[in-house]
Amino acid sequence: MVNIYRKEGWDLNPNDKIVNAILKRVELNDGLCPCHNECEDKMCPCSGYRLDNKCCCGLYVKKYN
């Protein structure tokens, strides 16, 4: 199960197909981010997103005002 991490300035990707595909890959990957990123903590949502404002897989998208 993936915890949806709410972060100011970011939203869950509005494309349900993308979100479902990413979450399925996370589930198949035992909770790890499906990207080949260099994050210290790869549990989804990875530390790249949580700490460095970088979402490589597209699960989260930056809000543009």
N, CA, C and O of each residue as an XYZ file, in Angstrom:
260
protein
N       0.834     -1.182      0.000
C       0.000      0.000      0.000
C       0.882      1.251      0.000
O       1.873      1.317      0.727
N       0.523      2.216     -0.800
C       1.274      3.462     -0.909
C       0.548      4.535     -0.112
O      -0.661      4.718     -0.258
N       1.283      5.235      0.721
C       0.716      6.379      1.419
C       0.751      7.570      0.478
O       1.794      7.894     -0.089
N      -0.386      8.214      0.316
C      -0.434      9.415     -0.509
C       0.032     10.567      0.373
O      -0.638     10.943      1.335
N       1.156     11.104      0.040
C       1.813     12.130      0.826
C       1.416     13.496      0.275
O       1.792     13.850     -0.842
N       0.669     14.251      1.045
C       0.232     15.586      0.612
C       1.316     16.600      0.952
O       1.799     16.660      2.082
N       1.683     17.383     -0.033
C       2.755     18.345      0.137
C       2.331     19.647     -0.541
O       1.830     19.637     -1.666
N       2.536     20.757      0.147
C       2.143     22.045     -0.405
C       2.865     22.297     -1.728
O       4.074     22.101     -1.850
N       2.086     22.735     -2.708
C       2.647     23.031     -4.025
C       2.626     21.852     -4.984
O       3.041     21.972     -6.137
N       2.136     20.698     -4.497
C       2.097     19.494     -5.316
C       0.707     18.857     -5.263
O      -0.002     18.986     -4.264
N       0.323     18.176     -6.332
C      -0.920     17.414     -6.405
C      -0.625     16.014     -6.904
O       0.403     15.769     -7.536
N      -1.527     15.110     -6.618
C      -1.475     13.795     -7.237
C      -1.747     14.006     -8.723
O      -2.571     14.846     -9.082
N      -1.088     13.280     -9.566
C      -1.271     13.416    -11.005
C      -2.762     13.294    -11.339
O      -3.408     12.346    -10.892
N      -3.322     14.231    -12.115
C      -4.750     14.181    -12.434
C      -5.120     13.067    -13.421
O      -6.302     12.779    -13.608
N      -4.134     12.449    -14.045
C      -4.392     11.375    -15.006
C      -4.486     10.038    -14.251
O      -3.472      9.487    -13.822
N      -5.696      9.533    -14.098
C      -5.931      8.290    -13.354
C      -5.174      7.101    -13.936
O      -4.724      6.235    -13.186
N      -5.027      7.044    -15.251
C      -4.309      5.929    -15.871
C      -2.847      5.916    -15.437
O      -2.286      4.858    -15.152
N      -2.239      7.091    -15.389
C      -0.838      7.189    -14.956
C      -0.721      6.801    -13.492
O       0.148      6.010    -13.126
N      -1.586      7.351    -12.655
C      -1.554      7.045    -11.221
C      -1.734      5.549    -10.984
O      -0.978      4.951    -10.218
N      -2.717      4.942    -11.624
C      -2.963      3.510    -11.435
C      -1.785      2.669    -11.911
O      -1.434      1.682    -11.265
N      -1.171      3.044    -13.031
C      -0.018      2.296    -13.543
C       1.166      2.400    -12.580
O       1.848      1.409    -12.319
N       1.406      3.592    -12.058
C       2.522      3.778    -11.120
C       2.263      2.996     -9.845
O       3.154      2.302     -9.355
N       1.057      3.096     -9.299
C       0.741      2.386     -8.061
C       0.826      0.872     -8.237
O       1.235      0.162     -7.318
N       0.442      0.376     -9.411
C       0.566     -1.059     -9.681
C       2.041     -1.470     -9.694
O       2.400     -2.516     -9.154
N       2.893     -0.646    -10.308
C       4.329     -0.937    -10.339
C       4.935     -0.872     -8.943
O       5.806     -1.672     -8.605
N       4.478      0.077     -8.133
C       4.962      0.184     -6.750
C       4.580     -1.081     -5.982
O       5.389     -1.639     -5.241
N       3.347     -1.520     -6.168
C       2.886     -2.737     -5.483
C       3.713     -3.952     -5.900
O       4.098     -4.759     -5.054
N       3.987     -4.083     -7.191
C       4.793     -5.200     -7.690
C       6.247     -5.107     -7.232
O       6.965     -6.106     -7.210
N       6.671     -3.899     -6.868
C       8.047     -3.634     -6.457
C       8.179     -3.570     -4.929
O       9.119     -2.973     -4.405
N       7.233     -4.187     -4.229
C       7.253     -4.238     -2.757
C       7.319     -2.866     -2.095
O       7.989     -2.695     -1.076
N       6.622     -1.888     -2.674
C       6.522     -0.567     -2.073
C       7.606      0.407     -2.486
O       7.583      1.569     -2.081
N       8.557     -0.054     -3.289
C       9.635      0.831     -3.728
C       9.226      1.634     -4.952
O       8.435      1.181     -5.779
N       9.781      2.834     -5.048
C       9.542      3.693     -6.200
C       9.912      2.928     -7.475
O      10.947      2.263     -7.508
N       9.090      3.008     -8.519
C       9.387      2.275     -9.744
C      10.508      2.900    -10.573
O      10.990      2.282    -11.523
N      10.924      4.106    -10.230
C      11.985      4.785    -10.985
C      13.355      4.273    -10.564
O      13.533      3.743     -9.468
N      14.285      4.442    -11.437
C      15.675      4.120    -11.128
C      16.351      5.400    -10.653
O      17.272      5.907    -11.293
N      15.881      5.913     -9.520
C      16.425      7.168     -9.017
C      17.546      6.904     -8.024
O      17.790      5.762     -7.632
N      18.210      7.953     -7.630
C      19.359      7.844     -6.729
C      18.998      8.231     -5.293
O      19.878      8.596     -4.514
N      17.739      8.157     -4.945
C      17.283      8.563     -3.615
C      17.808      7.633     -2.532
O      18.043      6.446     -2.761
N      17.982      8.197     -1.367
C      18.425      7.412     -0.219
C      17.330      6.450      0.231
O      17.594      5.279      0.503
N      16.100      6.952      0.307
C      14.948      6.147      0.716
C      14.032      6.005     -0.491
O      13.417      6.977     -0.929
N      13.945      4.803     -1.022
C      13.178      4.572     -2.245
C      11.745      4.100     -2.001
O      11.016      3.810     -2.950
N      11.334      4.021     -0.714
C       9.951      3.651     -0.441
C       9.040      4.754     -0.964
O       9.283      5.934     -0.710
N       8.010      4.383     -1.681
C       7.113      5.354     -2.291
C       6.203      5.988     -1.236
O       5.598      5.258     -0.451
N       6.085      7.297     -1.188
C       6.809      8.276     -1.989
C       8.256      8.404     -1.530
O       8.532      8.479     -0.332
N       9.165      8.427     -2.478
C      10.598      8.383     -2.178
C      11.093      9.689     -1.558
O      10.403     10.708     -1.583
N      12.279      9.634     -1.012
C      12.862     10.808     -0.362
C      13.152     11.928     -1.369
O      13.219     13.096     -0.987
N      13.319     11.590     -2.622
C      13.506     12.626     -3.639
C      12.316     13.559     -3.694
O      12.474     14.774     -3.817
N      11.134     12.996     -3.603
C       9.921     13.807     -3.583
C       9.724     14.461     -2.221
O       9.484     15.666     -2.134
N       9.826     13.671     -1.166
C       9.543     14.195      0.170
C      10.510     15.292      0.596
O      10.099     16.273      1.215
N      11.784     15.135      0.272
C      12.793     16.059      0.780
C      13.347     17.023     -0.264
O      13.722     18.147      0.070
N      13.400     16.594     -1.528
C      14.090     17.384     -2.557
C      13.174     17.938     -3.644
O      13.659     18.523     -4.613
N      11.846     17.764     -3.501
C      10.891     18.278     -4.494
C      11.155     17.755     -5.905
O      11.077     18.504     -6.879
N      11.468     16.460     -6.004
C      11.682     15.831     -7.307
C      10.849     14.559     -7.382
O      11.077     13.618     -6.623
N       9.895     14.531     -8.285
C       9.119     13.310     -8.512
C       9.454     12.818     -9.910
O       9.024     13.402    -10.905
N      10.220     11.747     -9.979
C      10.694     11.212    -11.262
C       9.632     10.394    -11.985
O       9.600     10.365    -13.216
N       8.759      9.726    -11.226
C       7.824      8.787    -11.852
C       6.552      9.461    -12.369
O       5.878      8.911    -13.240
N       6.217     10.631    -11.851
C       5.017     11.330    -12.306
C       3.802     11.089    -11.445
O       2.707     11.532    -11.793
N       3.963     10.392    -10.322
C       2.831     10.197     -9.415
C       2.342     11.539     -8.884
O       1.143     11.759     -8.716
N       3.293     12.429     -8.624
C       2.967     13.770     -8.136
C       3.388     14.785     -9.184
O       4.409     14.619     -9.852
N       2.590     15.843     -9.322
C       2.909     16.923    -10.253
C       2.881     18.255     -9.517
O       2.079     18.466     -8.608
N       3.759     19.132     -9.922
C       3.854     20.451     -9.305
C       2.647     21.296     -9.718
O       2.231     21.278    -10.876
N       2.092     22.035     -8.754
C       0.993     22.952     -9.044
C       1.559     24.196     -9.714
O       2.621     24.689     -9.335
N       0.854     24.687    -10.692
C       1.237     25.939    -11.332
C       0.088     26.908    -11.158
O      -1.029     26.645    -11.603
N       0.358     28.005    -10.523
C      -0.699     29.010    -10.267
C      -0.617     30.131    -11.264
O      -1.417     31.065    -11.210
